[in-house]
Amino acid sequence: MQYLKIENVGVCPPEGFTIFGATSKEDSSNPQIIGTFGSGAKHGVSLALRQGLLPVVYCGKLRLAFYTKPLKVKGVAGEKSHQQLCVKISGSSEDGRSVNQDKELDHTLSYGNKDWGELALALREFVSNALDACAEQGISNSNMSVELVDENQVRAKAGTTRIFVPANMDVMKFYNEIDKWFLHFKEKDNIDKKILFKNDRNTPDKFGVVTNNAVIYRRGVRVIFCKSRPINPWQN
């Protein structure tokens, strides 16, 4: 089995993947920063779980393994079944403490399911965060990477943040089209431009059809449009 690995130098706090609004970028004036809401990574984890993929995150030597458990919510019209997000946190924290705990998170898989349906949106958020980590530290994007690895390579690396997502067909599609999602990899000089030459930036839809539509980027990252309204391009 293969995984898509998204890695950057620098250790993200686990709250960046578990608590909505927890972000170090909210008040950033850095024009290279992509996301500032503190929600994209959490939406990304939920979206992956909704599609049956179990992402594993390493914040340095701290391992976050996400899963769900049944939750019953009683409303005025009766009882509703949900799946509550949980995370198993294990390993060593940045201050050297040994950690081994399970945490219930304060949202369910239902949160975000109206707008967040395409797996590429989750992967886009994870890659955006890796790019932002480089921008925050004032280091080159060469200090982050996106690559396919084998299952035996799913492990921690000190001083880095690593996200591993099982590589199904949708993950492979995103990986093969990553240059169309991010200008950072092959078109760095175009990131700040307002109007770009058309080029070959369209991607096939779920039926394999490529439409010749305009493609919009925000700070070098592709924005998706859904029917007559845009999906919120930035939740992080």
C-alpha positions, -999 to +999 in steps of 0.1 A: +000+000+000+012+035-008+006+068+010+008+104-001+033+121+022+031+159+027+061+171+047+075+204+059+103+215+081+090+228+114+066+211+139+029+220+138+012+219+172-013+191+174-040+217+181-036+228+144-053+195+135-078+192+163-091+226+175-110+249+151-096+284+151-062+273+165-037+289+141-005+309+143-013+328+110-044+347+120-028+381+122+000+375+097+009+403+073+031+380+052+017+382+016+029+346+010+006+331+037-023+312+022-046+303+050-055+322+082-088+309+096-075+279+115-101+254+101-087+239+068-067+211+083-096+200+105-120+200+076-094+181+056-092+154+082-130+151+084-133+149+046-107+122+044-125+102+071-158+106+053-143+090+022-130+061+042-094+072+044-075+073+078-049+100+077-020+098+101-002+130+112+032+133+128+039+166+146+076+159+152+076+127+171+040+130+182+016+107+163-020+117+156-042+088+143-078+099+136-109+078+139-146+081+147-171+067+172-209+067+172-227+096+188-264+100+194-279+135+195-314+140+208-333+168+191-368+181+194-379+159+165-361+128+177-327+112+179-300+116+152-270+093+147-236+109+141-200+099+139-178+119+164-142+126+155-116+112+178-078+111+178-052+088+193-022+108+203+010+089+211+048+094+211+069+123+224+059+160+226+083+188+217+092+193+254+101+156+257+070+144+275+057+109+267+021+110+255-005+083+251-041+094+251-074+093+232-093+126+227-128+132+216-130+162+193-159+186+194-172+180+159-187+152+138-182+139+103-214+159+093-196+192+098-186+206+064-202+178+043-223+203+023-193+221+008-164+198+013-171+168-009-140+164-032-110+148-016-087+172-035-099+200-012-085+182+018-052+175+001-050+211-010-054+223+026-026+200+038-002+211+010-011+248+016-002+244+053+031+230+044+038+259+021+027+283+048+050+267+073+079+276+050+067+311+046+063+316+083+099+305+089+112+326+060+127+295+043+124+282+008+096+259-004+123+234-011+119+226+026+086+209+020+077+180-002+048+160-016+056+124-026+043+089-027+058+065-002+054+029+008+036+019+040+068+010+058+079+047+054+049+060+074+069+072+104+079+103+123+109+125+116+121+149+143+118+186+134+091+181+108+054+178+102+043+149+082+008+140+069+002+106+054-030+098+034-037+064+019-033+066-019-065+057-036-075+068-071-086+104-060-053+109-041-033+097-072-053+121-094-044+150-072-008+140-070-005+138-108-021+172-112-004+190-084+012+215-107-023+226-118-034+230-082-003+250-071+018+275-091+045+271-065+061+241-080+066+250-117+053+286-121+067+304-091+071+336-112+033+336-118+021+335-082+017+373-079+004+380-114-033+391-118-038+376-153-021+345-166-018+329-201-044+302-203-020+273-207-031+238-198-045+243-163-079+226-165-084+193-148-108+165-157-140+163-137-152+130-121-164+118-155-130+125-171-143+155-190-120+185-194-138+218-198-121+249-211-130+272-183-111+300-167-090+289-138-087+311-107-058+311-083-054+328-049-019+333-038-008+306-062-034+280-051-062+268-073-098+278-063-125+253-072-160+264-084-191+243-078-221+249-100-232+285-097-213+294-065-176+290-054-167+266-027-151+286+001-115+286-012-100+290+022-110+274+054-075+275+069 
